[in-house]
Amino acid sequence: MGGRALVQWEQNRDNAPEALHVDLYAGGPAPEEGLADVTFYQVPYAPSTQGVDERLDIITRMPELRVLQLVSAGYEQVLGLLPDHVTLCNGRGLHDASTAEHALALMLAAQRDLPRWAIDQREHRWGSVPQRSLADSRVMIIGYGSIGQAIEARLLPFETEVVRVASQARPEEDVHGVNELHVLLPEVDIVVLVTPLTEDTRGLFGAHEFALLRDDALVVNVGRGAVLDTDALLAQNGRVRAALDVTDPEPLPVEQPLWDAPGVYLTPHVAGGSAAFYPRARAFMDAQLARWAAGEPLANVVRPGK
């Protein structure tokens, strides 16, 4: 197919499709010209998905748009912006390694109390206390898709037991349905949230779910902030710990009590954007543009155009 593509990264020229004119847009001020004939638009990557910014506003200036490509796994932020005829593709698989690494890092940091030792080093204080372990822990992954599988692959060498949970049970894969959540929660030590944000998952982990957890259990969220009820977490007052890469709201206001909540560790939505992500995203975009130019089926279609 011909037309114009607007993408974040310069293509590998050895694989560049000749039938497609490709322009670069890495975010920031939108181009003043050249949007009217854009048929394929890759939204520049930014970790946070809260709100609508200029990267998405310019969709209204693309009357010929046929494909919107995200390089994030989540796509709920654009569903209300697209005309029915526009095909939506996401970045499924591109963040698996990065997010899984970060989830594991959060678990290890929380279990071995690494933030405490960082503070003690800064204050020149030497004093040991008994530590938790990741080994022999029962870890529940809520949202057992490709990222959940990548997290499991990194957990198993640490001698953990993994409990898999998805929106629907998949008995052939030993995956529980989310309807079994309340039966399973009292028996786990760590919960990892990696679900997309939908009407079904908004507030999925709230006061009742926290109440079912053992004292000193750990909840890790590398999915979407609004899947976890912030007020319900604050009400734990340290009884249940949390390690969060995503929050609700986001960015976290400076006055938000979550900053100083006991037993809560925070990172600023950085799980998916490690050095491993960018070359994978560039290679994916090279292949996706080649498919589009050749009229071949696109990868990672989450909503086909009508």
N, C-alpha and C positions, 0 to 999 in steps of 0.2 A: 504494500500500500504506500502511496505517496503522502504528501502533506508535510507538516512540520512537527517536530518533537521538541519539547522543552524539558531538559533534564539537568540534574545537579552536577554530574561528573562528565568530563571529557571521555569520549569513547576510545576504545582500542581501535586505532585506525586500520589495523589489519582485518578487523571484522566489521567495520562500519558499513551499514547498508547504504548502497548508492541511491536507492529510490526515496530516501528520507532525508530531509534537511533537518539537522540537529543543532539547536541552540542551547547554551548553558544558562542556568539560573540556579544559584546556590542559596537563595534566600535574600532577605533584606529588601530594599526598595524594588518594587515590581518593574519589569520592563515597560517602557512607555509605548512601544510599538511592537508589532510582530505577533500579537496574541490572537488576532482575528482568524488566522488560518492554522492555529495549533490543533492537531488532531490527537496527540499523545502527550500527556503532561505527567511527569514524575515530580511529586511534591518533595521539595528539599527536606532532608531528614532533620528533625529536631526531636529530642527525647520526650519532652512533655507534650501531651495531647490535649491539654486543657484549653478550651476556648477556640476561637477562630481568628487567625491572624492573616497577614497579607499573603502568605503562601497559599492560603485557601480562598481568600477574597477574590483573587484574580481569575478564578474559575468562571465567574460571571462575565468575564471579558473574552471568553473562548467559545464562540457560537458553534465552531466546527468540532469541538472536542468529542472524541469517541472513546478514549481510554484514559482513566485516571489511575496512575500507578503510585502506590505508597511503598516505602521501604521499611515501614513499621509493620509489626504483626497486627496490632489493633487498628480498627478502621471505623469504630463507632462515631468518631468525630466528623466524618464526612458524609455519612449516609443521608442526612437531611439536606445536603447541598447539591446533590447530583441529579440532573435530569434522568429520566428513566432510560434514555437511549445510550447513556454512558456506561461502559464496562468498568468495573472497579476491580483492581488487583492489589494484593498486599505483599508484604515482605516475608511471608511465612518461610521459616528455615534460616533466614539471614542472621537472626539474633540468638539462635539456639545456644551456640557455644558461649557467647558473651554473657547471656543472662544466666545460664547454668553455672558458669564460673562465679558470678557475683552472688548467686543464691548460696552456693557452697561457702564462699568467703564470709557471708553474713552469718551462716550457721556456725562456722568455726570461730568467728570473732565473738559471737554471743556465748557459745558453749565454753570457750577458753578465756572469756572475759578480757579480750585484748584491749578494748578501750581503757579499762582500768589500768593495765600495765603501761599504756602510753602516757596516761596522766602521772603515774608514779615515776616514770622515767624523767618526765619534764620537771618534776618536783624533787628529783634525786632521792626517792624513797624506795627502800628495799624491804619487801615483806610479802611472804608467800601465804596463800590460803588454798585449801583443796579446790580442785577444778572439776567442772562437768566434763563430759566426753561426748563426742559424736558416735564413737563405737558403741554398739549394743543399743542405740536409740531406735525407736520405731518412728519413722518419718512418713507423714501423710502428704501426698502431693495432690492438691485439689486443682484440677485442670490438666488432666493427663493427655496432652497433645505432644507435639514435637519438642517443645521446650521442656515439658514435664519429663519426657523420655530422656532428654539430654541431662536433666538434673539427676534423674535416677542413675544414669550411667556413671556419673561422678560420685554418687553417694555409696553405691554398692562396694567399691574397694575400701571404704571406710568402715566396713563391717556393720552396716545399718540394715534394718528391715524396712522395706518401702511398702506403703499402703497406697494403692492407686485409686483415684476418684475422678470421674468425669461426669458430664451432664447426664449421660445415659450409661447404664451398666454394659460392659462388654465381657461376659463370662469367659469367652474363649481366650481373652487376654488377661484374665484375673483383674479386671477393672470394675470397681464398685460404682454404682450410680450415686448421684448427689443425694438421692432420697434416703440413702443409708448413712448419711453423715453423722446424725445424732447417735447412732448406735456405735459408730467407730471412734468418735472423738475421745471418749474417756480412756481409751487404751493406747493413745499415742503420746509421744514426748515432744514432737516437733510437727508443726503444720506449715506447709509451703503453699502459698496462694499464687497461682500463675494463670488464672482464668481471664478471658476477655471480659470487658464490661458490657453487659446486656441488661435488659429489664429483669431478667431472671437472676443475675448475679449481683446486681446492685444491693449492697447491704447484706450480702450472703453470710458474712461472718460478723455476727452481732452479739448482743448480750447473752442470749441463750447458748450460743456456740462457745463463747468464752467460759461460761459457767460449767460447761461439760468437761473442760480441760483440767488436767491435774495441776496442782500448785507447781509453779516454776516451769511449766511448759513454755515453749517458744513458738511464736507465730511469725513467719517470714512472709513478706509480701513483695513479690517482684512482678506482679501482674498489673492491676489497676487500683488506684487508691480507694475509689468508692466501693470496691468489693468488701472492704473492711470498714466497720462502723467506728469512726474515730472516738466518739463519745463513749462507746462501750469499752474500747481499749483503755481510755483514760480512767474509767471507773474501776479498772482492775487494780490501779495504784500499786503496781509491781507484783501482784500475785501471779500473773501471767506476763511473761516477757515478750518483747516484739523487736524484730529487726526489719525495718521498712525502707525499701528503695522508692516506693510510691506512697503518696499520702492524699488525703482528702481534707481540706482543699490542697491545691498544688499550683504554683509554688506555695510552700508553707509560710503563712504570715509570721512576722517576727514575734507577735504577741501570742501566737498559738501555744497552748500549754503542752502540746506534744513535744516541743523542743526539750523540755525539762522533766518530762514524765519519768518516773523511776522504772528502770528495766527496759527502756526503749532506746534502740540504736537507729540512727537515720543516715541514709545517703540520698543525694538529691537527684533521683531518677537517672542514674548513670549505668544501670545494669546492662542495657543492650548495646551501648555505643562504644565498646572497647575497640582496640586496634584490630581485632579479628573481624569486626563487622565490616569495615569500609572496603577492603579488597573484595570481600564476598559480594557486597552490594554492587560494586562496579562491574564485576564479572556477570552478575545476574542481569544488570541493566543492559550490558552489551548483548547478551543472549536474547533478552526480551525485545529489544528494539529490532534485532535481526528477525525475530519471529513476526513482529508487527509489520515490518517492511515486506516480508515475503508472503503475508496473508496466512500465516500458520496459526494454529491455536496458541493462545497465550498461556503462560504459567501463572499459577496462584490467583485464578479468577475467583473472587468471592461473591460477586454479583454481576451476572452478564447483562449487557445492555439489551433492551427490548427493541 
